[in-house]
Structures are given as structure tokens and as C-alpha cells.
Amino acid sequence: MGIADAIRGAFSFLSSRSQGEERIAQYVIREHHRGRSLAEILQDHYVTNRCTTEQIRRLLDRPDIVHALGDDLVADAKAHVVA
């Protein structure tokens, strides 16, 4: 473990995104680029087993998700996520 890793680890609590959330975001973007609909992706067991409804809402607020999928598509998906 290098000094940079030690410093990064010591301040990791400042990051509001977990590695799991990063993986889900990457999965959503990748699957969307493969041509799947966002609604279908959000219903995948991979997503539903790892995210609560609140986490999905937070996922849809991420700038990288909005940029990759588009404002309209994300806004529509947010409207259909059940609280």
C-alpha cells in the first residue's frame, strides 16, 4: 500500500458514493448503450437486489447518468420510481 492509497483510505468517508453505487451506475450506462430501456434496466435483479428505491432515485440524480441517458429519459424514469 502506497502513501496515496493510505491517504485516500483515510479520507474515504468524505466520498458520498460507495463502490456498489459506482458499479450500479456503470451497469445502467453500459446496458443503456447496448440498447436496453431504462425501465427494463431498473427492474433487473442486479439492480433491485442491490438498491433501495431511495438509492435508485439518487442514482438517477447523478450527473454521469443524466449525461449518458439524457434529461428527458431520466426525468421520466424518476416519475415512475415508486417511493
Distance bins in CASP14 RR format, pairs under 12 A and 6 or more apart:
PFRMAT RR
TARGET T0000
AUTHOR 0000-0000-0000
RMODE 2
METHOD distances of the structure
MODEL  1
1 7 0 0 0 0 0 1 0 0 0 0 0
1 8 0 0 0 0 1 0 0 0 0 0 0
1 9 0 0 0 0 1 0 0 0 0 0 0
1 10 0 0 0 0 0 1 0 0 0 0 0
2 8 0 0 0 0 1 0 0 0 0 0 0
2 9 0 0 0 0 0 1 0 0 0 0 0
2 10 0 0 0 0 0 1 0 0 0 0 0
3 9 0 0 0 0 0 1 0 0 0 0 0
3 10 0 0 0 0 0 1 0 0 0 0 0
4 10 0 0 0 0 0 1 0 0 0 0 0
4 11 0 0 0 0 0 1 0 0 0 0 0
5 11 0 0 0 0 0 1 0 0 0 0 0
5 12 0 0 0 0 0 1 0 0 0 0 0
6 12 0 0 0 0 0 1 0 0 0 0 0
7 14 0 0 0 0 0 1 0 0 0 0 0
8 14 0 0 0 0 0 1 0 0 0 0 0
8 15 0 0 0 0 1 0 0 0 0 0 0
9 15 0 0 0 0 1 0 0 0 0 0 0
12 18 0 0 0 0 1 0 0 0 0 0 0
12 19 0 0 0 0 1 0 0 0 0 0 0
15 21 0 0 0 0 1 0 0 0 0 0 0
15 22 0 0 0 0 1 0 0 0 0 0 0
16 22 0 0 0 0 0 1 0 0 0 0 0
16 55 0 0 0 0 0 1 0 0 0 0 0
16 58 0 0 0 0 1 0 0 0 0 0 0
16 61 0 0 0 0 0 1 0 0 0 0 0
16 62 0 0 0 0 0 1 0 0 0 0 0
17 23 0 0 0 0 0 1 0 0 0 0 0
17 24 0 0 0 0 0 1 0 0 0 0 0
17 25 0 0 0 0 1 0 0 0 0 0 0
17 26 0 0 0 0 0 1 0 0 0 0 0
17 55 0 0 0 0 0 1 0 0 0 0 0
17 58 0 0 0 0 1 0 0 0 0 0 0
17 59 0 0 0 0 1 0 0 0 0 0 0
17 61 0 0 0 0 0 1 0 0 0 0 0
17 62 0 0 0 0 1 0 0 0 0 0 0
17 63 0 0 0 0 0 1 0 0 0 0 0
17 64 0 0 0 0 0 1 0 0 0 0 0
17 65 0 0 0 0 0 1 0 0 0 0 0
18 24 0 0 0 0 1 0 0 0 0 0 0
18 25 0 0 0 0 0 1 0 0 0 0 0
18 50 0 0 0 0 0 1 0 0 0 0 0
18 51 0 0 0 0 0 1 0 0 0 0 0
18 55 0 0 0 0 1 0 0 0 0 0 0
18 58 0 0 0 0 0 1 0 0 0 0 0
18 59 0 0 0 0 0 1 0 0 0 0 0
19 25 0 0 0 0 0 1 0 0 0 0 0
19 26 0 0 0 0 0 1 0 0 0 0 0
19 50 0 0 0 0 0 1 0 0 0 0 0
20 26 0 0 0 0 1 0 0 0 0 0 0
20 27 0 0 0 0 1 0 0 0 0 0 0
20 46 0 0 0 0 0 1 0 0 0 0 0
20 47 0 0 0 0 0 1 0 0 0 0 0
20 49 0 0 0 0 0 1 0 0 0 0 0
20 50 1 0 0 1 0 0 0 0 0 0 0
20 51 0 0 0 0 1 0 0 0 0 0 0
20 55 0 0 0 0 1 0 0 0 0 0 0
20 59 0 0 0 0 0 1 0 0 0 0 0
21 27 0 0 0 0 0 1 0 0 0 0 0
21 28 0 0 0 0 0 1 0 0 0 0 0
21 47 0 0 0 0 0 1 0 0 0 0 0
21 50 0 0 0 0 1 0 0 0 0 0 0
21 51 0 0 0 0 1 0 0 0 0 0 0
21 52 0 0 0 0 0 1 0 0 0 0 0
21 54 0 0 0 0 0 1 0 0 0 0 0
21 55 1 0 0 1 0 0 0 0 0 0 0
21 56 0 0 0 0 0 1 0 0 0 0 0
21 58 1 0 0 1 0 0 0 0 0 0 0
21 59 1 0 0 1 0 0 0 0 0 0 0
21 60 0 0 0 0 0 1 0 0 0 0 0
21 61 0 0 0 0 0 1 0 0 0 0 0
21 62 0 0 0 0 1 0 0 0 0 0 0
21 64 0 0 0 0 0 1 0 0 0 0 0
21 65 0 0 0 0 0 1 0 0 0 0 0
22 28 0 0 0 0 0 1 0 0 0 0 0
22 29 0 0 0 0 0 1 0 0 0 0 0
22 50 0 0 0 0 0 1 0 0 0 0 0
22 59 0 0 0 0 0 1 0 0 0 0 0
22 62 0 0 0 0 1 0 0 0 0 0 0
22 64 0 0 0 0 1 0 0 0 0 0 0
22 65 0 0 0 0 0 1 0 0 0 0 0
23 29 0 0 0 0 0 1 0 0 0 0 0
23 30 0 0 0 0 0 1 0 0 0 0 0
23 46 0 0 0 0 1 0 0 0 0 0 0
23 47 0 0 0 0 0 1 0 0 0 0 0
23 50 0 0 0 0 1 0 0 0 0 0 0
23 51 0 0 0 0 0 1 0 0 0 0 0
23 59 0 0 0 0 0 1 0 0 0 0 0
24 30 0 0 0 0 0 1 0 0 0 0 0
24 31 0 0 0 0 0 1 0 0 0 0 0
24 41 0 0 0 0 1 0 0 0 0 0 0
24 42 0 0 0 0 1 0 0 0 0 0 0
24 44 0 0 0 0 1 0 0 0 0 0 0
24 46 1 0 0 1 0 0 0 0 0 0 0
24 47 1 0 0 1 0 0 0 0 0 0 0
24 48 0 0 0 0 0 1 0 0 0 0 0
24 49 0 0 0 0 0 1 0 0 0 0 0
24 50 1 0 0 1 0 0 0 0 0 0 0
24 51 1 0 0 1 0 0 0 0 0 0 0
24 52 0 0 0 0 0 1 0 0 0 0 0
24 55 1 0 0 1 0 0 0 0 0 0 0
24 56 0 0 0 0 1 0 0 0 0 0 0
24 58 0 0 0 0 0 1 0 0 0 0 0
24 59 1 0 0 1 0 0 0 0 0 0 0
24 60 0 0 0 0 0 1 0 0 0 0 0
24 62 0 0 0 0 1 0 0 0 0 0 0
24 64 0 0 0 0 0 1 0 0 0 0 0
24 65 0 0 0 0 1 0 0 0 0 0 0
25 31 0 0 0 0 0 1 0 0 0 0 0
25 32 0 0 0 0 0 1 0 0 0 0 0
25 41 0 0 0 0 0 1 0 0 0 0 0
25 47 0 0 0 0 0 1 0 0 0 0 0
25 50 0 0 0 0 0 1 0 0 0 0 0
25 51 0 0 0 0 0 1 0 0 0 0 0
25 55 0 0 0 0 0 1 0 0 0 0 0
25 56 0 0 0 0 0 1 0 0 0 0 0
25 58 0 0 0 0 0 1 0 0 0 0 0
25 59 1 0 0 1 0 0 0 0 0 0 0
25 60 0 0 0 0 1 0 0 0 0 0 0
25 61 0 0 0 0 0 1 0 0 0 0 0
25 62 1 0 1 0 0 0 0 0 0 0 0
25 63 0 0 0 0 0 1 0 0 0 0 0
25 64 1 0 0 1 0 0 0 0 0 0 0
25 65 1 0 1 0 0 0 0 0 0 0 0
25 66 0 0 0 0 0 1 0 0 0 0 0
25 67 0 0 0 0 0 1 0 0 0 0 0
25 68 0 0 0 0 1 0 0 0 0 0 0
25 69 0 0 0 0 0 1 0 0 0 0 0
26 32 0 0 0 0 0 1 0 0 0 0 0
26 33 0 0 0 0 0 1 0 0 0 0 0
26 41 0 0 0 0 0 1 0 0 0 0 0
26 46 0 0 0 0 0 1 0 0 0 0 0
26 47 0 0 0 0 0 1 0 0 0 0 0
26 59 0 0 0 0 0 1 0 0 0 0 0
26 62 0 0 0 0 0 1 0 0 0 0 0
26 64 0 0 0 0 1 0 0 0 0 0 0
26 65 0 0 0 0 1 0 0 0 0 0 0
26 68 0 0 0 0 1 0 0 0 0 0 0
27 33 0 0 0 0 0 1 0 0 0 0 0
27 34 0 0 0 0 0 1 0 0 0 0 0
27 36 0 0 0 0 0 1 0 0 0 0 0
27 38 0 0 0 0 0 1 0 0 0 0 0
27 41 1 0 0 1 0 0 0 0 0 0 0
27 42 0 0 0 0 0 1 0 0 0 0 0
27 44 0 0 0 0 1 0 0 0 0 0 0
27 45 0 0 0 0 0 1 0 0 0 0 0
27 46 1 0 0 1 0 0 0 0 0 0 0
27 47 1 0 0 1 0 0 0 0 0 0 0
27 49 0 0 0 0 0 1 0 0 0 0 0
27 50 0 0 0 0 1 0 0 0 0 0 0
27 51 0 0 0 0 0 1 0 0 0 0 0
27 59 0 0 0 0 0 1 0 0 0 0 0
27 65 0 0 0 0 0 1 0 0 0 0 0
27 68 0 0 0 0 0 1 0 0 0 0 0
28 34 0 0 0 0 0 1 0 0 0 0 0
28 35 0 0 0 0 0 1 0 0 0 0 0
28 36 0 0 0 0 1 0 0 0 0 0 0
28 37 0 0 0 0 0 1 0 0 0 0 0
28 38 1 0 0 1 0 0 0 0 0 0 0
28 39 0 0 0 0 0 1 0 0 0 0 0
28 40 0 0 0 0 0 1 0 0 0 0 0
28 41 1 0 1 0 0 0 0 0 0 0 0
28 42 1 0 0 1 0 0 0 0 0 0 0
28 43 0 0 0 0 0 1 0 0 0 0 0
28 44 0 0 0 0 1 0 0 0 0 0 0
28 46 0 0 0 0 1 0 0 0 0 0 0
28 47 1 0 0 1 0 0 0 0 0 0 0
28 50 0 0 0 0 0 1 0 0 0 0 0
28 51 0 0 0 0 0 1 0 0 0 0 0
28 55 0 0 0 0 0 1 0 0 0 0 0
28 56 0 0 0 0 1 0 0 0 0 0 0
28 59 1 0 0 1 0 0 0 0 0 0 0
28 60 0 0 0 0 1 0 0 0 0 0 0
28 62 0 0 0 0 1 0 0 0 0 0 0
28 64 0 0 0 0 1 0 0 0 0 0 0
28 65 1 0 0 1 0 0 0 0 0 0 0
28 66 0 0 0 0 0 1 0 0 0 0 0
28 68 0 0 0 0 1 0 0 0 0 0 0
28 69 1 0 0 1 0 0 0 0 0 0 0
28 73 0 0 0 0 0 1 0 0 0 0 0
28 74 0 0 0 0 0 1 0 0 0 0 0
28 77 0 0 0 0 1 0 0 0 0 0 0
29 35 0 0 0 0 0 1 0 0 0 0 0
29 36 0 0 0 0 0 1 0 0 0 0 0
29 38 0 0 0 0 0 1 0 0 0 0 0
29 41 0 0 0 0 1 0 0 0 0 0 0
29 59 0 0 0 0 0 1 0 0 0 0 0
29 62 0 0 0 0 1 0 0 0 0 0 0
29 63 0 0 0 0 0 1 0 0 0 0 0
29 64 1 0 0 1 0 0 0 0 0 0 0
29 65 1 0 0 1 0 0 0 0 0 0 0
29 66 0 0 0 0 0 1 0 0 0 0 0
29 67 0 0 0 0 1 0 0 0 0 0 0
29 68 1 0 1 0 0 0 0 0 0 0 0
29 69 1 0 0 1 0 0 0 0 0 0 0
29 70 0 0 0 0 0 1 0 0 0 0 0
29 73 0 0 0 0 0 1 0 0 0 0 0
29 74 0 0 0 0 0 1 0 0 0 0 0
30 36 0 0 0 0 1 0 0 0 0 0 0
30 41 0 0 0 0 1 0 0 0 0 0 0
30 44 0 0 0 0 0 1 0 0 0 0 0
30 46 0 0 0 0 0 1 0 0 0 0 0
30 64 0 0 0 0 0 1 0 0 0 0 0
30 65 0 0 0 0 0 1 0 0 0 0 0
30 68 0 0 0 0 1 0 0 0 0 0 0
30 69 0 0 0 0 0 1 0 0 0 0 0
31 37 0 0 0 0 1 0 0 0 0 0 0
31 38 0 0 0 0 1 0 0 0 0 0 0
31 39 0 0 0 0 0 1 0 0 0 0 0
31 40 0 0 0 0 1 0 0 0 0 0 0
31 41 1 0 1 0 0 0 0 0 0 0 0
31 42 0 0 0 0 1 0 0 0 0 0 0
31 43 0 0 0 0 0 1 0 0 0 0 0
31 44 1 0 0 1 0 0 0 0 0 0 0
31 46 0 0 0 0 1 0 0 0 0 0 0
31 47 0 0 0 0 1 0 0 0 0 0 0
31 65 0 0 0 0 0 1 0 0 0 0 0
31 68 0 0 0 0 0 1 0 0 0 0 0
31 69 0 0 0 0 0 1 0 0 0 0 0
32 38 1 0 0 1 0 0 0 0 0 0 0
32 39 0 0 0 0 0 1 0 0 0 0 0
32 40 0 0 0 0 1 0 0 0 0 0 0
32 41 1 0 0 1 0 0 0 0 0 0 0
32 42 0 0 0 0 0 1 0 0 0 0 0
32 44 0 0 0 0 0 1 0 0 0 0 0
32 64 0 0 0 0 0 1 0 0 0 0 0
32 65 0 0 0 0 1 0 0 0 0 0 0
32 66 0 0 0 0 0 1 0 0 0 0 0
32 67 0 0 0 0 0 1 0 0 0 0 0
32 68 1 0 0 1 0 0 0 0 0 0 0
32 69 1 0 1 0 0 0 0 0 0 0 0
32 70 0 0 0 0 1 0 0 0 0 0 0
32 73 0 0 0 0 1 0 0 0 0 0 0
32 74 0 0 0 0 0 1 0 0 0 0 0
32 77 0 0 0 0 0 1 0 0 0 0 0
33 41 0 0 0 0 0 1 0 0 0 0 0
33 68 1 0 0 1 0 0 0 0 0 0 0
33 69 0 0 0 0 1 0 0 0 0 0 0
34 40 0 0 0 0 0 1 0 0 0 0 0
34 41 0 0 0 0 1 0 0 0 0 0 0
35 41 0 0 0 0 1 0 0 0 0 0 0
35 69 0 0 0 0 0 1 0 0 0 0 0
35 73 0 0 0 0 0 1 0 0 0 0 0
36 42 0 0 0 0 0 1 0 0 0 0 0
36 43 0 0 0 0 0 1 0 0 0 0 0
36 44 0 0 0 0 1 0 0 0 0 0 0
36 46 0 0 0 0 0 1 0 0 0 0 0
36 47 0 0 0 0 0 1 0 0 0 0 0
36 69 0 0 0 0 0 1 0 0 0 0 0
36 73 0 0 0 0 0 1 0 0 0 0 0
37 43 0 0 0 0 1 0 0 0 0 0 0
37 44 0 0 0 0 0 1 0 0 0 0 0
37 69 0 0 0 0 0 1 0 0 0 0 0
37 73 0 0 0 0 1 0 0 0 0 0 0
37 76 0 0 0 0 0 1 0 0 0 0 0
37 77 0 0 0 0 1 0 0 0 0 0 0
37 80 0 0 0 0 0 1 0 0 0 0 0
38 44 0 0 0 0 0 1 0 0 0 0 0
38 47 0 0 0 0 0 1 0 0 0 0 0
38 56 0 0 0 0 0 1 0 0 0 0 0
38 59 0 0 0 0 0 1 0 0 0 0 0
38 60 0 0 0 0 1 0 0 0 0 0 0
38 65 0 0 0 0 1 0 0 0 0 0 0
38 66 0 0 0 0 0 1 0 0 0 0 0
38 68 0 0 0 0 0 1 0 0 0 0 0
38 69 1 0 0 1 0 0 0 0 0 0 0
38 70 0 0 0 0 1 0 0 0 0 0 0
38 72 0 0 0 0 0 1 0 0 0 0 0
38 73 1 0 1 0 0 0 0 0 0 0 0
38 74 1 0 0 1 0 0 0 0 0 0 0
38 75 0 0 0 0 0 1 0 0 0 0 0
38 76 1 0 0 1 0 0 0 0 0 0 0
38 77 1 0 1 0 0 0 0 0 0 0 0
38 78 0 0 0 0 0 1 0 0 0 0 0
38 79 0 0 0 0 0 1 0 0 0 0 0
38 80 0 0 0 0 1 0 0 0 0 0 0
38 81 0 0 0 0 0 1 0 0 0 0 0
39 47 0 0 0 0 0 1 0 0 0 0 0
39 56 0 0 0 0 0 1 0 0 0 0 0
39 60 0 0 0 0 0 1 0 0 0 0 0
39 69 0 0 0 0 0 1 0 0 0 0 0
39 73 0 0 0 0 1 0 0 0 0 0 0
39 74 0 0 0 0 0 1 0 0 0 0 0
39 76 0 0 0 0 1 0 0 0 0 0 0
39 77 1 0 0 1 0 0 0 0 0 0 0
39 78 0 0 0 0 0 1 0 0 0 0 0
39 79 0 0 0 0 0 1 0 0 0 0 0
39 80 1 0 0 1 0 0 0 0 0 0 0
39 81 0 0 0 0 1 0 0 0 0 0 0
40 46 0 0 0 0 0 1 0 0 0 0 0
40 47 0 0 0 0 0 1 0 0 0 0 0
40 48 0 0 0 0 0 1 0 0 0 0 0
40 77 0 0 0 0 0 1 0 0 0 0 0
41 47 1 0 0 1 0 0 0 0 0 0 0
41 48 0 0 0 0 0 1 0 0 0 0 0
41 51 0 0 0 0 0 1 0 0 0 0 0
41 56 0 0 0 0 0 1 0 0 0 0 0
41 59 0 0 0 0 0 1 0 0 0 0 0
41 60 0 0 0 0 0 1 0 0 0 0 0
41 65 0 0 0 0 0 1 0 0 0 0 0
41 68 0 0 0 0 0 1 0 0 0 0 0
41 69 0 0 0 0 1 0 0 0 0 0 0
41 73 0 0 0 0 0 1 0 0 0 0 0
41 74 0 0 0 0 0 1 0 0 0 0 0
41 77 0 0 0 0 1 0 0 0 0 0 0
42 48 1 0 0 1 0 0 0 0 0 0 0
42 50 0 0 0 0 0 1 0 0 0 0 0
42 51 0 0 0 0 1 0 0 0 0 0 0
42 53 0 0 0 0 0 1 0 0 0 0 0
42 55 0 0 0 0 0 1 0 0 0 0 0
42 56 1 0 0 1 0 0 0 0 0 0 0
42 57 0 0 0 0 0 1 0 0 0 0 0
42 59 0 0 0 0 1 0 0 0 0 0 0
42 60 0 0 0 0 1 0 0 0 0 0 0
42 65 0 0 0 0 0 1 0 0 0 0 0
42 69 0 0 0 0 0 1 0 0 0 0 0
42 73 0 0 0 0 0 1 0 0 0 0 0
42 74 0 0 0 0 0 1 0 0 0 0 0
42 76 0 0 0 0 0 1 0 0 0 0 0
42 77 1 0 0 1 0 0 0 0 0 0 0
42 78 0 0 0 0 0 1 0 0 0 0 0
42 80 0 0 0 0 1 0 0 0 0 0 0
42 81 1 0 0 1 0 0 0 0 0 0 0
42 82 0 0 0 0 0 1 0 0 0 0 0
43 49 0 0 0 0 0 1 0 0 0 0 0
43 51 0 0 0 0 0 1 0 0 0 0 0
43 56 0 0 0 0 0 1 0 0 0 0 0
43 77 0 0 0 0 0 1 0 0 0 0 0
43 80 0 0 0 0 0 1 0 0 0 0 0
43 81 0 0 0 0 0 1 0 0 0 0 0
43 82 0 0 0 0 0 1 0 0 0 0 0
44 50 0 0 0 0 1 0 0 0 0 0 0
44 51 0 0 0 0 0 1 0 0 0 0 0
44 56 0 0 0 0 0 1 0 0 0 0 0
45 51 0 0 0 0 0 1 0 0 0 0 0
47 53 0 0 0 0 0 1 0 0 0 0 0
47 55 0 0 0 0 1 0 0 0 0 0 0
47 56 1 0 0 1 0 0 0 0 0 0 0
47 59 0 0 0 0 1 0 0 0 0 0 0
47 60 0 0 0 0 0 1 0 0 0 0 0
47 77 0 0 0 0 0 1 0 0 0 0 0
47 81 0 0 0 0 0 1 0 0 0 0 0
48 55 0 0 0 0 0 1 0 0 0 0 0
48 56 0 0 0 0 1 0 0 0 0 0 0
48 81 0 0 0 0 0 1 0 0 0 0 0
48 82 0 0 0 0 0 1 0 0 0 0 0
49 55 0 0 0 0 0 1 0 0 0 0 0
50 56 0 0 0 0 1 0 0 0 0 0 0
50 59 0 0 0 0 0 1 0 0 0 0 0
51 57 0 0 0 0 1 0 0 0 0 0 0
51 58 0 0 0 0 1 0 0 0 0 0 0
51 59 1 0 0 1 0 0 0 0 0 0 0
51 60 0 0 0 0 0 1 0 0 0 0 0
51 81 0 0 0 0 0 1 0 0 0 0 0
52 58 0 0 0 0 1 0 0 0 0 0 0
52 59 0 0 0 0 0 1 0 0 0 0 0
52 81 0 0 0 0 0 1 0 0 0 0 0
52 82 0 0 0 0 0 1 0 0 0 0 0
52 83 0 0 0 0 0 1 0 0 0 0 0
53 59 0 0 0 0 0 1 0 0 0 0 0
53 60 0 0 0 0 0 1 0 0 0 0 0
53 78 0 0 0 0 0 1 0 0 0 0 0
53 80 0 0 0 0 0 1 0 0 0 0 0
53 81 1 0 0 1 0 0 0 0 0 0 0
53 82 1 0 0 1 0 0 0 0 0 0 0
53 83 1 0 0 1 0 0 0 0 0 0 0
54 60 0 0 0 0 0 1 0 0 0 0 0
54 61 0 0 0 0 0 1 0 0 0 0 0
54 81 0 0 0 0 1 0 0 0 0 0 0
54 82 0 0 0 0 0 1 0 0 0 0 0
54 83 0 0 0 0 1 0 0 0 0 0 0
55 61 0 0 0 0 0 1 0 0 0 0 0
55 62 0 0 0 0 0 1 0 0 0 0 0
55 81 0 0 0 0 0 1 0 0 0 0 0
56 62 0 0 0 0 0 1 0 0 0 0 0
56 65 0 0 0 0 0 1 0 0 0 0 0
56 74 0 0 0 0 0 1 0 0 0 0 0
56 77 0 0 0 0 1 0 0 0 0 0 0
56 78 0 0 0 0 1 0 0 0 0 0 0
56 80 0 0 0 0 0 1 0 0 0 0 0
56 81 1 0 1 0 0 0 0 0 0 0 0
56 82 0 0 0 0 1 0 0 0 0 0 0
56 83 0 0 0 0 0 1 0 0 0 0 0
57 65 0 0 0 0 0 1 0 0 0 0 0
57 74 0 0 0 0 0 1 0 0 0 0 0
57 77 0 0 0 0 1 0 0 0 0 0 0
57 78 1 0 0 1 0 0 0 0 0 0 0
57 79 0 0 0 0 0 1 0 0 0 0 0
57 80 0 0 0 0 0 1 0 0 0 0 0
57 81 1 0 1 0 0 0 0 0 0 0 0
57 82 0 0 0 0 0 1 0 0 0 0 0
57 83 0 0 0 0 1 0 0 0 0 0 0
58 65 0 0 0 0 1 0 0 0 0 0 0
58 78 0 0 0 0 0 1 0 0 0 0 0
58 81 0 0 0 0 0 1 0 0 0 0 0
59 65 1 0 0 1 0 0 0 0 0 0 0
59 66 0 0 0 0 0 1 0 0 0 0 0
59 68 0 0 0 0 0 1 0 0 0 0 0
59 69 0 0 0 0 0 1 0 0 0 0 0
59 74 0 0 0 0 1 0 0 0 0 0 0
59 77 0 0 0 0 1 0 0 0 0 0 0
59 78 0 0 0 0 0 1 0 0 0 0 0
59 81 0 0 0 0 1 0 0 0 0 0 0
60 66 1 0 0 1 0 0 0 0 0 0 0
60 68 0 0 0 0 0 1 0 0 0 0 0
60 69 0 0 0 0 1 0 0 0 0 0 0
60 70 0 0 0 0 0 1 0 0 0 0 0
60 71 0 0 0 0 0 1 0 0 0 0 0
60 73 0 0 0 0 1 0 0 0 0 0 0
60 74 1 0 1 0 0 0 0 0 0 0 0
60 75 0 0 0 0 1 0 0 0 0 0 0
60 76 0 0 0 0 0 1 0 0 0 0 0
60 77 1 0 1 0 0 0 0 0 0 0 0
60 78 1 0 1 0 0 0 0 0 0 0 0
60 79 0 0 0 0 0 1 0 0 0 0 0
60 80 0 0 0 0 0 1 0 0 0 0 0
60 81 1 0 0 1 0 0 0 0 0 0 0
61 71 0 0 0 0 0 1 0 0 0 0 0
61 74 0 0 0 0 1 0 0 0 0 0 0
61 75 0 0 0 0 0 1 0 0 0 0 0
61 77 0 0 0 0 0 1 0 0 0 0 0
61 78 0 0 0 0 1 0 0 0 0 0 0
61 81 0 0 0 0 0 1 0 0 0 0 0
62 68 0 0 0 0 1 0 0 0 0 0 0
62 69 0 0 0 0 0 1 0 0 0 0 0
62 70 0 0 0 0 0 1 0 0 0 0 0
62 74 0 0 0 0 1 0 0 0 0 0 0
62 78 0 0 0 0 0 1 0 0 0 0 0
63 69 0 0 0 0 0 1 0 0 0 0 0
63 70 0 0 0 0 0 1 0 0 0 0 0
63 71 0 0 0 0 0 1 0 0 0 0 0
63 74 0 0 0 0 0 1 0 0 0 0 0
64 70 0 0 0 0 0 1 0 0 0 0 0
64 74 0 0 0 0 0 1 0 0 0 0 0
65 71 0 0 0 0 0 1 0 0 0 0 0
65 73 0 0 0 0 1 0 0 0 0 0 0
65 74 1 0 0 1 0 0 0 0 0 0 0
65 75 0 0 0 0 0 1 0 0 0 0 0
65 77 0 0 0 0 1 0 0 0 0 0 0
65 78 0 0 0 0 0 1 0 0 0 0 0
66 72 0 0 0 0 0 1 0 0 0 0 0
66 73 0 0 0 0 1 0 0 0 0 0 0
66 74 1 0 1 0 0 0 0 0 0 0 0
66 75 0 0 0 0 1 0 0 0 0 0 0
66 77 0 0 0 0 0 1 0 0 0 0 0
66 78 0 0 0 0 0 1 0 0 0 0 0
67 73 0 0 0 0 0 1 0 0 0 0 0
67 74 0 0 0 0 1 0 0 0 0 0 0
68 74 0 0 0 0 1 0 0 0 0 0 0
69 75 0 0 0 0 0 1 0 0 0 0 0
69 76 0 0 0 0 0 1 0 0 0 0 0
69 77 0 0 0 0 1 0 0 0 0 0 0
69 78 0 0 0 0 0 1 0 0 0 0 0
70 76 0 0 0 0 1 0 0 0 0 0 0
70 77 0 0 0 0 0 1 0 0 0 0 0
70 78 0 0 0 0 0 1 0 0 0 0 0
71 77 0 0 0 0 0 1 0 0 0 0 0
71 78 0 0 0 0 0 1 0 0 0 0 0
72 78 0 0 0 0 0 1 0 0 0 0 0
72 79 0 0 0 0 0 1 0 0 0 0 0
73 79 0 0 0 0 0 1 0 0 0 0 0
73 80 0 0 0 0 0 1 0 0 0 0 0
74 80 0 0 0 0 0 1 0 0 0 0 0
74 81 0 0 0 0 0 1 0 0 0 0 0
75 81 0 0 0 0 0 1 0 0 0 0 0
END
